Amino acid sequence: MYELVKNTGARIAIFGVTGENGNGTNWEYEDGRAVKNISISAPNPLFTVSEWIIYSAVSNSLFTNPNSAQNAPDDFNPRVR
């Protein structure tokens, strides 16, 4: 689980479930990455999988792009969603 937190302590975004191993879940991102949907503009203190585009090397139909490994640095660009 990862959190993006303001300097006030308020959660802006959360990815995953606290205390839960991500294997076999809808947020498993082994050898991949997760990108927040550009259409999401409001903070959400709860993890909502539909707010994310998830790439992973594993075969898991619970998320957007299974079997799609992303390797750094080639598959990462901070200017591209």
PyMOL Python script that loads the backbone (N, CA, C, O; Angstrom):
from pymol import cmd

cmd.read_pdbstr("""\
ATOM      1  N   MET A   1       0.839  -1.158   0.000  1.00  0.00           N
ATOM      2  CA  MET A   1       0.000   0.000   0.000  1.00  0.00           C
ATOM      3  C   MET A   1       0.890   1.228   0.000  1.00  0.00           C
ATOM      4  O   MET A   1       1.899   1.277   0.703  1.00  0.00           O
ATOM      5  N   TYR A   2       0.514   2.207  -0.784  1.00  0.00           N
ATOM      6  CA  TYR A   2       1.236   3.462  -0.862  1.00  0.00           C
ATOM      7  C   TYR A   2       0.256   4.604  -0.685  1.00  0.00           C
ATOM      8  O   TYR A   2      -0.877   4.544  -1.164  1.00  0.00           O
ATOM      9  N   GLU A   3       0.699   5.651   0.008  1.00  0.00           N
ATOM     10  CA  GLU A   3      -0.134   6.813   0.230  1.00  0.00           C
ATOM     11  C   GLU A   3       0.579   8.065  -0.244  1.00  0.00           C
ATOM     12  O   GLU A   3       1.796   8.187  -0.105  1.00  0.00           O
ATOM     13  N   LEU A   4      -0.178   8.987  -0.799  1.00  0.00           N
ATOM     14  CA  LEU A   4       0.305  10.327  -1.077  1.00  0.00           C
ATOM     15  C   LEU A   4      -0.400  11.217  -0.067  1.00  0.00           C
ATOM     16  O   LEU A   4      -1.629  11.285  -0.034  1.00  0.00           O
ATOM     17  N   VAL A   5       0.392  11.903   0.758  1.00  0.00           N
ATOM     18  CA  VAL A   5      -0.168  12.650   1.885  1.00  0.00           C
ATOM     19  C   VAL A   5       0.270  14.108   1.811  1.00  0.00           C
ATOM     20  O   VAL A   5       1.430  14.402   1.522  1.00  0.00           O
ATOM     21  N   LYS A   6      -0.675  15.027   2.076  1.00  0.00           N
ATOM     22  CA  LYS A   6      -0.354  16.454   2.148  1.00  0.00           C
ATOM     23  C   LYS A   6       0.482  16.724   3.399  1.00  0.00           C
ATOM     24  O   LYS A   6       0.558  15.884   4.295  1.00  0.00           O
ATOM     25  N   ASN A   7       1.103  17.893   3.453  1.00  0.00           N
ATOM     26  CA  ASN A   7       1.872  18.243   4.643  1.00  0.00           C
ATOM     27  C   ASN A   7       0.996  18.424   5.882  1.00  0.00           C
ATOM     28  O   ASN A   7       1.515  18.510   6.995  1.00  0.00           O
ATOM     29  N   THR A   8      -0.325  18.481   5.702  1.00  0.00           N
ATOM     30  CA  THR A   8      -1.261  18.554   6.825  1.00  0.00           C
ATOM     31  C   THR A   8      -1.599  17.172   7.371  1.00  0.00           C
ATOM     32  O   THR A   8      -2.240  17.045   8.414  1.00  0.00           O
ATOM     33  N   GLY A   9      -1.158  16.128   6.648  1.00  0.00           N
ATOM     34  CA  GLY A   9      -1.461  14.759   7.049  1.00  0.00           C
ATOM     35  C   GLY A   9      -2.667  14.171   6.332  1.00  0.00           C
ATOM     36  O   GLY A   9      -2.949  12.982   6.479  1.00  0.00           O
ATOM     37  N   ALA A  10      -3.383  14.984   5.559  1.00  0.00           N
ATOM     38  CA  ALA A  10      -4.556  14.499   4.822  1.00  0.00           C
ATOM     39  C   ALA A  10      -4.119  13.649   3.637  1.00  0.00           C
ATOM     40  O   ALA A  10      -3.190  14.010   2.914  1.00  0.00           O
ATOM     41  N   ARG A  11      -4.791  12.521   3.442  1.00  0.00           N
ATOM     42  CA  ARG A  11      -4.499  11.664   2.294  1.00  0.00           C
ATOM     43  C   ARG A  11      -5.023  12.278   1.019  1.00  0.00           C
ATOM     44  O   ARG A  11      -6.160  12.746   0.962  1.00  0.00           O
ATOM     45  N   ILE A  12      -4.182  12.274  -0.013  1.00  0.00           N
ATOM     46  CA  ILE A  12      -4.590  12.744  -1.334  1.00  0.00           C
ATOM     47  C   ILE A  12      -4.944  11.550  -2.202  1.00  0.00           C
ATOM     48  O   ILE A  12      -5.924  11.579  -2.947  1.00  0.00           O
ATOM     49  N   ALA A  13      -4.147  10.508  -2.103  1.00  0.00           N
ATOM     50  CA  ALA A  13      -4.380   9.297  -2.889  1.00  0.00           C
ATOM     51  C   ALA A  13      -3.828   8.108  -2.132  1.00  0.00           C
ATOM     52  O   ALA A  13      -2.897   8.236  -1.336  1.00  0.00           O
ATOM     53  N   ILE A  14      -4.407   6.959  -2.387  1.00  0.00           N
ATOM     54  CA  ILE A  14      -3.936   5.717  -1.779  1.00  0.00           C
ATOM     55  C   ILE A  14      -3.974   4.637  -2.846  1.00  0.00           C
ATOM     56  O   ILE A  14      -4.903   4.568  -3.650  1.00  0.00           O
ATOM     57  N   PHE A  15      -2.950   3.798  -2.839  1.00  0.00           N
ATOM     58  CA  PHE A  15      -2.898   2.697  -3.788  1.00  0.00           C
ATOM     59  C   PHE A  15      -2.676   1.425  -3.003  1.00  0.00           C
ATOM     60  O   PHE A  15      -1.613   1.237  -2.413  1.00  0.00           O
ATOM     61  N   GLY A  16      -3.659   0.555  -2.988  1.00  0.00           N
ATOM     62  CA  GLY A  16      -3.554  -0.702  -2.269  1.00  0.00           C
ATOM     63  C   GLY A  16      -4.358  -0.704  -0.977  1.00  0.00           C
ATOM     64  O   GLY A  16      -5.099   0.234  -0.682  1.00  0.00           O
ATOM     65  N   VAL A  17      -4.194  -1.771  -0.223  1.00  0.00           N
ATOM     66  CA  VAL A  17      -4.942  -1.974   1.016  1.00  0.00           C
ATOM     67  C   VAL A  17      -3.944  -2.157   2.160  1.00  0.00           C
ATOM     68  O   VAL A  17      -3.053  -3.003   2.081  1.00  0.00           O
ATOM     69  N   THR A  18      -4.092  -1.381   3.197  1.00  0.00           N
ATOM     70  CA  THR A  18      -3.196  -1.434   4.346  1.00  0.00           C
ATOM     71  C   THR A  18      -3.136  -2.844   4.929  1.00  0.00           C
ATOM     72  O   THR A  18      -4.165  -3.464   5.196  1.00  0.00           O
ATOM     73  N   GLY A  19      -1.916  -3.336   5.121  1.00  0.00           N
ATOM     74  CA  GLY A  19      -1.712  -4.636   5.740  1.00  0.00           C
ATOM     75  C   GLY A  19      -1.967  -5.833   4.844  1.00  0.00           C
ATOM     76  O   GLY A  19      -1.897  -6.971   5.310  1.00  0.00           O
ATOM     77  N   GLU A  20      -2.260  -5.610   3.578  1.00  0.00           N
ATOM     78  CA  GLU A  20      -2.573  -6.706   2.659  1.00  0.00           C
ATOM     79  C   GLU A  20      -1.464  -6.869   1.626  1.00  0.00           C
ATOM     80  O   GLU A  20      -1.056  -5.897   0.989  1.00  0.00           O
ATOM     81  N   ASN A  21      -0.980  -8.084   1.462  1.00  0.00           N
ATOM     82  CA  ASN A  21      -0.023  -8.385   0.404  1.00  0.00           C
ATOM     83  C   ASN A  21      -0.769  -8.286  -0.922  1.00  0.00           C
ATOM     84  O   ASN A  21      -1.878  -8.806  -1.042  1.00  0.00           O
ATOM     85  N   GLY A  22      -0.187  -7.634  -1.910  1.00  0.00           N
ATOM     86  CA  GLY A  22      -0.880  -7.403  -3.179  1.00  0.00           C
ATOM     87  C   GLY A  22      -0.975  -8.591  -4.114  1.00  0.00           C
ATOM     88  O   GLY A  22      -1.655  -8.497  -5.136  1.00  0.00           O
ATOM     89  N   ASN A  23      -0.319  -9.712  -3.810  1.00  0.00           N
ATOM     90  CA  ASN A  23      -0.363 -10.869  -4.712  1.00  0.00           C
ATOM     91  C   ASN A  23      -1.790 -11.365  -4.923  1.00  0.00           C
ATOM     92  O   ASN A  23      -2.508 -11.638  -3.961  1.00  0.00           O
ATOM     93  N   GLY A  24      -2.192 -11.478  -6.176  1.00  0.00           N
ATOM     94  CA  GLY A  24      -3.518 -11.987  -6.513  1.00  0.00           C
ATOM     95  C   GLY A  24      -4.647 -10.998  -6.303  1.00  0.00           C
ATOM     96  O   GLY A  24      -5.818 -11.371  -6.375  1.00  0.00           O
ATOM     97  N   THR A  25      -4.310  -9.728  -6.042  1.00  0.00           N
ATOM     98  CA  THR A  25      -5.340  -8.710  -5.810  1.00  0.00           C
ATOM     99  C   THR A  25      -5.557  -7.865  -7.057  1.00  0.00           C
ATOM    100  O   THR A  25      -4.876  -8.048  -8.066  1.00  0.00           O
ATOM    101  N   ASN A  26      -6.502  -6.944  -6.983  1.00  0.00           N
ATOM    102  CA  ASN A  26      -6.762  -6.054  -8.110  1.00  0.00           C
ATOM    103  C   ASN A  26      -5.755  -4.904  -8.168  1.00  0.00           C
ATOM    104  O   ASN A  26      -5.887  -4.015  -9.009  1.00  0.00           O
ATOM    105  N   TRP A  27      -4.762  -4.909  -7.298  1.00  0.00           N
ATOM    106  CA  TRP A  27      -3.720  -3.876  -7.341  1.00  0.00           C
ATOM    107  C   TRP A  27      -2.308  -4.466  -7.415  1.00  0.00           C
ATOM    108  O   TRP A  27      -1.343  -3.794  -7.051  1.00  0.00           O
ATOM    109  N   GLU A  28      -2.177  -5.691  -7.873  1.00  0.00           N
ATOM    110  CA  GLU A  28      -0.880  -6.336  -8.017  1.00  0.00           C
ATOM    111  C   GLU A  28      -0.128  -5.716  -9.194  1.00  0.00           C
ATOM    112  O   GLU A  28      -0.647  -5.679 -10.310  1.00  0.00           O
ATOM    113  N   TYR A  29       1.071  -5.238  -8.956  1.00  0.00           N
ATOM    114  CA  TYR A  29       1.805  -4.546 -10.012  1.00  0.00           C
ATOM    115  C   TYR A  29       3.249  -5.050 -10.163  1.00  0.00           C
ATOM    116  O   TYR A  29       4.153  -4.264 -10.451  1.00  0.00           O
ATOM    117  N   GLU A  30       3.462  -6.341  -9.971  1.00  0.00           N
ATOM    118  CA  GLU A  30       4.801  -6.921 -10.103  1.00  0.00           C
ATOM    119  C   GLU A  30       5.394  -6.602 -11.476  1.00  0.00           C
ATOM    120  O   GLU A  30       4.762  -6.831 -12.507  1.00  0.00           O
ATOM    121  N   ASP A  31       6.608  -6.075 -11.470  1.00  0.00           N
ATOM    122  CA  ASP A  31       7.290  -5.672 -12.712  1.00  0.00           C
ATOM    123  C   ASP A  31       6.392  -4.785 -13.559  1.00  0.00           C
ATOM    124  O   ASP A  31       6.325  -4.943 -14.778  1.00  0.00           O
ATOM    125  N   GLY A  32       5.712  -3.865 -12.922  1.00  0.00           N
ATOM    126  CA  GLY A  32       4.805  -2.993 -13.652  1.00  0.00           C
ATOM    127  C   GLY A  32       4.757  -1.606 -13.075  1.00  0.00           C
ATOM    128  O   GLY A  32       5.722  -1.129 -12.478  1.00  0.00           O
ATOM    129  N   ARG A  33       3.630  -0.966 -13.259  1.00  0.00           N
ATOM    130  CA  ARG A  33       3.422   0.373 -12.723  1.00  0.00           C
ATOM    131  C   ARG A  33       1.937   0.661 -12.640  1.00  0.00           C
ATOM    132  O   ARG A  33       1.119  -0.009 -13.269  1.00  0.00           O
ATOM    133  N   ALA A  34       1.609   1.661 -11.859  1.00  0.00           N
ATOM    134  CA  ALA A  34       0.227   2.104 -11.728  1.00  0.00           C
ATOM    135  C   ALA A  34       0.192   3.595 -12.039  1.00  0.00           C
ATOM    136  O   ALA A  34       1.014   4.363 -11.541  1.00  0.00           O
ATOM    137  N   VAL A  35      -0.769   3.995 -12.867  1.00  0.00           N
ATOM    138  CA  VAL A  35      -0.900   5.384 -13.279  1.00  0.00           C
ATOM    139  C   VAL A  35      -2.318   5.828 -12.951  1.00  0.00           C
ATOM    140  O   VAL A  35      -3.285   5.159 -13.313  1.00  0.00           O
ATOM    141  N   LYS A  36      -2.436   6.956 -12.267  1.00  0.00           N
ATOM    142  CA  LYS A  36      -3.762   7.488 -11.929  1.00  0.00           C
ATOM    143  C   LYS A  36      -4.449   7.958 -13.212  1.00  0.00           C
ATOM    144  O   LYS A  36      -3.829   8.640 -14.028  1.00  0.00           O
ATOM    145  N   ASN A  37      -5.715   7.603 -13.397  1.00  0.00           N
ATOM    146  CA  ASN A  37      -6.478   8.046 -14.569  1.00  0.00           C
ATOM    147  C   ASN A  37      -6.488   9.567 -14.629  1.00  0.00           C
ATOM    148  O   ASN A  37      -6.705  10.228 -13.613  1.00  0.00           O
ATOM    149  N   ILE A  38      -6.257  10.120 -15.802  1.00  0.00           N
ATOM    150  CA  ILE A  38      -6.197  11.569 -15.958  1.00  0.00           C
ATOM    151  C   ILE A  38      -7.546  12.231 -15.664  1.00  0.00           C
ATOM    152  O   ILE A  38      -7.593  13.418 -15.340  1.00  0.00           O
ATOM    153  N   SER A  39      -8.621  11.487 -15.773  1.00  0.00           N
ATOM    154  CA  SER A  39      -9.955  12.040 -15.518  1.00  0.00           C
ATOM    155  C   SER A  39     -10.249  12.207 -14.022  1.00  0.00           C
ATOM    156  O   SER A  39     -11.244  12.835 -13.660  1.00  0.00           O
ATOM    157  N   ILE A  40      -9.410  11.663 -13.162  1.00  0.00           N
ATOM    158  CA  ILE A  40      -9.619  11.768 -11.712  1.00  0.00           C
ATOM    159  C   ILE A  40      -8.932  13.038 -11.221  1.00  0.00           C
ATOM    160  O   ILE A  40      -7.706  13.138 -11.247  1.00  0.00           O
ATOM    161  N   SER A  41      -9.726  14.005 -10.774  1.00  0.00           N
ATOM    162  CA  SER A  41      -9.149  15.276 -10.337  1.00  0.00           C
ATOM    163  C   SER A  41      -9.310  15.527  -8.839  1.00  0.00           C
ATOM    164  O   SER A  41      -8.628  16.387  -8.282  1.00  0.00           O
ATOM    165  N   ALA A  42     -10.193  14.795  -8.188  1.00  0.00           N
ATOM    166  CA  ALA A  42     -10.423  15.011  -6.758  1.00  0.00           C
ATOM    167  C   ALA A  42      -9.660  13.984  -5.930  1.00  0.00           C
ATOM    168  O   ALA A  42      -9.507  12.839  -6.355  1.00  0.00           O
ATOM    169  N   PRO A  43      -9.182  14.379  -4.755  1.00  0.00           N
ATOM    170  CA  PRO A  43      -8.509  13.415  -3.880  1.00  0.00           C
ATOM    171  C   PRO A  43      -9.471  12.320  -3.437  1.00  0.00           C
ATOM    172  O   PRO A  43     -10.679  12.539  -3.347  1.00  0.00           O
ATOM    173  N   ASN A  44      -8.930  11.150  -3.163  1.00  0.00           N
ATOM    174  CA  ASN A  44      -9.743  10.043  -2.670  1.00  0.00           C
ATOM    175  C   ASN A  44      -8.939   9.334  -1.582  1.00  0.00           C
ATOM    176  O   ASN A  44      -7.905   8.738  -1.884  1.00  0.00           O
ATOM    177  N   PRO A  45      -9.384   9.381  -0.328  1.00  0.00           N
ATOM    178  CA  PRO A  45      -8.628   8.759   0.758  1.00  0.00           C
ATOM    179  C   PRO A  45      -8.773   7.233   0.812  1.00  0.00           C
ATOM    180  O   PRO A  45      -8.173   6.581   1.665  1.00  0.00           O
ATOM    181  N   LEU A  46      -9.573   6.668  -0.104  1.00  0.00           N
ATOM    182  CA  LEU A  46      -9.758   5.220  -0.170  1.00  0.00           C
ATOM    183  C   LEU A  46      -9.251   4.693  -1.507  1.00  0.00           C
ATOM    184  O   LEU A  46      -9.380   5.365  -2.530  1.00  0.00           O
ATOM    185  N   PHE A  47      -8.676   3.492  -1.500  1.00  0.00           N
ATOM    186  CA  PHE A  47      -8.221   2.896  -2.753  1.00  0.00           C
ATOM    187  C   PHE A  47      -9.424   2.481  -3.585  1.00  0.00           C
ATOM    188  O   PHE A  47     -10.299   1.749  -3.121  1.00  0.00           O
ATOM    189  N   THR A  48      -9.453   2.963  -4.825  1.00  0.00           N
ATOM    190  CA  THR A  48     -10.504   2.631  -5.780  1.00  0.00           C
ATOM    191  C   THR A  48      -9.822   2.221  -7.083  1.00  0.00           C
ATOM    192  O   THR A  48      -9.270   3.066  -7.788  1.00  0.00           O
ATOM    193  N   VAL A  49      -9.857   0.939  -7.401  1.00  0.00           N
ATOM    194  CA  VAL A  49      -9.088   0.413  -8.532  1.00  0.00           C
ATOM    195  C   VAL A  49      -9.475   1.066  -9.853  1.00  0.00           C
ATOM    196  O   VAL A  49      -8.628   1.190 -10.739  1.00  0.00           O
ATOM    197  N   SER A  50     -10.717   1.483 -10.011  1.00  0.00           N
ATOM    198  CA  SER A  50     -11.143   2.091 -11.274  1.00  0.00           C
ATOM    199  C   SER A  50     -10.489   3.450 -11.525  1.00  0.00           C
ATOM    200  O   SER A  50     -10.571   3.970 -12.637  1.00  0.00           O
ATOM    201  N   GLU A  51      -9.843   4.032 -10.518  1.00  0.00           N
ATOM    202  CA  GLU A  51      -9.146   5.303 -10.682  1.00  0.00           C
ATOM    203  C   GLU A  51      -7.730   5.125 -11.231  1.00  0.00           C
ATOM    204  O   GLU A  51      -7.030   6.109 -11.467  1.00  0.00           O
ATOM    205  N   TRP A  52      -7.308   3.879 -11.434  1.00  0.00           N
ATOM    206  CA  TRP A  52      -5.934   3.593 -11.819  1.00  0.00           C
ATOM    207  C   TRP A  52      -5.852   2.762 -13.096  1.00  0.00           C
ATOM    208  O   TRP A  52      -6.742   1.961 -13.382  1.00  0.00           O
ATOM    209  N   ILE A  53      -4.783   2.958 -13.858  1.00  0.00           N
ATOM    210  CA  ILE A  53      -4.423   2.081 -14.965  1.00  0.00           C
ATOM    211  C   ILE A  53      -3.239   1.281 -14.445  1.00  0.00           C
ATOM    212  O   ILE A  53      -2.196   1.853 -14.130  1.00  0.00           O
ATOM    213  N   ILE A  54      -3.389  -0.044 -14.352  1.00  0.00           N
ATOM    214  CA  ILE A  54      -2.371  -0.882 -13.729  1.00  0.00           C
ATOM    215  C   ILE A  54      -1.760  -1.815 -14.772  1.00  0.00           C
ATOM    216  O   ILE A  54      -2.463  -2.543 -15.474  1.00  0.00           O
ATOM    217  N   TYR A  55      -0.439  -1.770 -14.850  1.00  0.00           N
ATOM    218  CA  TYR A  55       0.340  -2.659 -15.717  1.00  0.00           C
ATOM    219  C   TYR A  55       1.082  -3.633 -14.813  1.00  0.00           C
ATOM    220  O   TYR A  55       1.596  -3.235 -13.768  1.00  0.00           O
ATOM    221  N   SER A  56       1.144  -4.888 -15.196  1.00  0.00           N
ATOM    222  CA  SER A  56       1.859  -5.878 -14.395  1.00  0.00           C
ATOM    223  C   SER A  56       2.283  -7.052 -15.264  1.00  0.00           C
ATOM    224  O   SER A  56       1.653  -7.361 -16.276  1.00  0.00           O
ATOM    225  N   ALA A  57       3.356  -7.692 -14.849  1.00  0.00           N
ATOM    226  CA  ALA A  57       3.853  -8.862 -15.574  1.00  0.00           C
ATOM    227  C   ALA A  57       3.032 -10.111 -15.285  1.00  0.00           C
ATOM    228  O   ALA A  57       3.154 -11.106 -15.999  1.00  0.00           O
ATOM    229  N   VAL A  58       2.207 -10.075 -14.258  1.00  0.00           N
ATOM    230  CA  VAL A  58       1.451 -11.268 -13.877  1.00  0.00           C
ATOM    231  C   VAL A  58       0.174 -11.416 -14.703  1.00  0.00           C
ATOM    232  O   VAL A  58      -0.301 -10.457 -15.311  1.00  0.00           O
ATOM    233  N   SER A  59      -0.362 -12.612 -14.713  1.00  0.00           N
ATOM    234  CA  SER A  59      -1.609 -12.904 -15.406  1.00  0.00           C
ATOM    235  C   SER A  59      -2.744 -12.790 -14.401  1.00  0.00           C
ATOM    236  O   SER A  59      -3.065 -13.754 -13.707  1.00  0.00           O
ATOM    237  N   ASN A  60      -3.350 -11.617 -14.324  1.00  0.00           N
ATOM    238  CA  ASN A  60      -4.390 -11.350 -13.340  1.00  0.00           C
ATOM    239  C   ASN A  60      -5.463 -10.503 -14.011  1.00  0.00           C
ATOM    240  O   ASN A  60      -5.215  -9.340 -14.330  1.00  0.00           O
ATOM    241  N   SER A  61      -6.622 -11.049 -14.226  1.00  0.00           N
ATOM    242  CA  SER A  61      -7.690 -10.353 -14.947  1.00  0.00           C
ATOM    243  C   SER A  61      -8.401  -9.302 -14.101  1.00  0.00           C
ATOM    244  O   SER A  61      -9.360  -8.689 -14.570  1.00  0.00           O
ATOM    245  N   LEU A  62      -7.954  -9.081 -12.864  1.00  0.00           N
ATOM    246  CA  LEU A  62      -8.604  -8.120 -11.983  1.00  0.00           C
ATOM    247  C   LEU A  62      -8.198  -6.675 -12.258  1.00  0.00           C
ATOM    248  O   LEU A  62      -8.812  -5.754 -11.719  1.00  0.00           O
ATOM    249  N   PHE A  63      -7.178  -6.460 -13.085  1.00  0.00           N
ATOM    250  CA  PHE A  63      -6.762  -5.092 -13.362  1.00  0.00           C
ATOM    251  C   PHE A  63      -6.618  -4.841 -14.848  1.00  0.00           C
ATOM    252  O   PHE A  63      -6.830  -5.743 -15.658  1.00  0.00           O
ATOM    253  N   THR A  64      -6.257  -3.618 -15.211  1.00  0.00           N
ATOM    254  CA  THR A  64      -6.328  -3.124 -16.578  1.00  0.00           C
ATOM    255  C   THR A  64      -5.472  -3.871 -17.593  1.00  0.00           C
ATOM    256  O   THR A  64      -5.973  -4.289 -18.636  1.00  0.00           O
ATOM    257  N   ASN A  65      -4.186  -4.041 -17.296  1.00  0.00           N
ATOM    258  CA  ASN A  65      -3.251  -4.562 -18.294  1.00  0.00           C
ATOM    259  C   ASN A  65      -2.422  -5.723 -17.764  1.00  0.00           C
ATOM    260  O   ASN A  65      -1.234  -5.548 -17.493  1.00  0.00           O
ATOM    261  N   PRO A  66      -3.021  -6.920 -17.606  1.00  0.00           N
ATOM    262  CA  PRO A  66      -2.226  -8.065 -17.162  1.00  0.00           C
ATOM    263  C   PRO A  66      -1.243  -8.487 -18.247  1.00  0.00           C
ATOM    264  O   PRO A  66      -1.423  -8.160 -19.420  1.00  0.00           O
ATOM    265  N   ASN A  67      -0.219  -9.206 -17.853  1.00  0.00           N
ATOM    266  CA  ASN A  67       0.802  -9.695 -18.788  1.00  0.00           C
ATOM    267  C   ASN A  67       1.440  -8.556 -19.591  1.00  0.00           C
ATOM    268  O   ASN A  67       1.741  -8.717 -20.774  1.00  0.00           O
ATOM    269  N   SER A  68       1.639  -7.425 -18.951  1.00  0.00           N
ATOM    270  CA  SER A  68       2.230  -6.269 -19.636  1.00  0.00           C
ATOM    271  C   SER A  68       3.303  -5.643 -18.748  1.00  0.00           C
ATOM    272  O   SER A  68       3.105  -4.580 -18.161  1.00  0.00           O
ATOM    273  N   ALA A  69       4.431  -6.322 -18.668  1.00  0.00           N
ATOM    274  CA  ALA A  69       5.534  -5.821 -17.838  1.00  0.00           C
ATOM    275  C   ALA A  69       5.975  -4.440 -18.298  1.00  0.00           C
ATOM    276  O   ALA A  69       5.939  -4.138 -19.491  1.00  0.00           O
ATOM    277  N   GLN A  70       6.385  -3.617 -17.370  1.00  0.00           N
ATOM    278  CA  GLN A  70       6.927  -2.291 -17.639  1.00  0.00           C
ATOM    279  C   GLN A  70       8.308  -2.250 -17.002  1.00  0.00           C
ATOM    280  O   GLN A  70       8.443  -2.475 -15.799  1.00  0.00           O
ATOM    281  N   ASN A  71       9.319  -1.969 -17.787  1.00  0.00           N
ATOM    282  CA  ASN A  71      10.690  -1.995 -17.292  1.00  0.00           C
ATOM    283  C   ASN A  71      11.294  -0.597 -17.283  1.00  0.00           C
ATOM    284  O   ASN A  71      11.239   0.123 -18.280  1.00  0.00           O
ATOM    285  N   ALA A  72      11.868  -0.225 -16.152  1.00  0.00           N
ATOM    286  CA  ALA A  72      12.534   1.074 -16.032  1.00  0.00           C
ATOM    287  C   ALA A  72      13.933   0.956 -16.615  1.00  0.00           C
ATOM    288  O   ALA A  72      14.552  -0.098 -16.472  1.00  0.00           O
ATOM    289  N   PRO A  73      14.445   1.959 -17.246  1.00  0.00           N
ATOM    290  CA  PRO A  73      13.795   3.245 -17.503  1.00  0.00           C
ATOM    291  C   PRO A  73      13.021   3.295 -18.819  1.00  0.00           C
ATOM    292  O   PRO A  73      12.324   4.276 -19.079  1.00  0.00           O
ATOM    293  N   ASP A  74      13.127   2.262 -19.655  1.00  0.00           N
ATOM    294  CA  ASP A  74      12.544   2.316 -20.998  1.00  0.00           C
ATOM    295  C   ASP A  74      11.034   2.564 -21.027  1.00  0.00           C
ATOM    296  O   ASP A  74      10.558   3.331 -21.864  1.00  0.00           O
ATOM    297  N   ASP A  75      10.279   1.938 -20.140  1.00  0.00           N
ATOM    298  CA  ASP A  75       8.819   2.050 -20.158  1.00  0.00           C
ATOM    299  C   ASP A  75       8.280   3.131 -19.228  1.00  0.00           C
ATOM    300  O   ASP A  75       7.081   3.169 -18.953  1.00  0.00           O
ATOM    301  N   PHE A  76       9.157   4.013 -18.740  1.00  0.00           N
ATOM    302  CA  PHE A  76       8.728   5.056 -17.807  1.00  0.00           C
ATOM    303  C   PHE A  76       9.109   6.419 -18.353  1.00  0.00           C
ATOM    304  O   PHE A  76      10.242   6.635 -18.783  1.00  0.00           O
ATOM    305  N   ASN A  77       8.160   7.329 -18.332  1.00  0.00           N
ATOM    306  CA  ASN A  77       8.401   8.705 -18.736  1.00  0.00           C
ATOM    307  C   ASN A  77       7.492   9.581 -17.881  1.00  0.00           C
ATOM    308  O   ASN A  77       6.271   9.448 -17.963  1.00  0.00           O
ATOM    309  N   PRO A  78       8.048  10.465 -17.070  1.00  0.00           N
ATOM    310  CA  PRO A  78       7.219  11.275 -16.178  1.00  0.00           C
ATOM    311  C   PRO A  78       6.272  12.224 -16.901  1.00  0.00           C
ATOM    312  O   PRO A  78       5.356  12.773 -16.289  1.00  0.00           O
ATOM    313  N   ARG A  79       6.487  12.417 -18.191  1.00  0.00           N
ATOM    314  CA  ARG A  79       5.623  13.342 -18.951  1.00  0.00           C
ATOM    315  C   ARG A  79       4.496  12.620 -19.690  1.00  0.00           C
ATOM    316  O   ARG A  79       3.656  13.266 -20.316  1.00  0.00           O
ATOM    317  N   VAL A  80       4.471  11.304 -19.625  1.00  0.00           N
ATOM    318  CA  VAL A  80       3.479  10.535 -20.375  1.00  0.00           C
ATOM    319  C   VAL A  80       2.666   9.706 -19.412  1.00  0.00           C
ATOM    320  O   VAL A  80       3.225   9.057 -18.528  1.00  0.00           O
ATOM    321  N   ARG A  81       1.342   9.714 -19.569  1.00  0.00           N
ATOM    322  CA  ARG A  81       0.481   8.882 -18.731  1.00  0.00           C
ATOM    323  C   ARG A  81       0.194   7.606 -19.447  1.00  0.00           C
ATOM    324  O   ARG A  81      -0.518   6.750 -18.922  1.00  0.00           O
TER     325      ARG A  81
END
""", "prot")
cmd.dss("prot")
cmd.show_as("cartoon", "prot")
cmd.util.cbc("prot")
cmd.orient("prot")
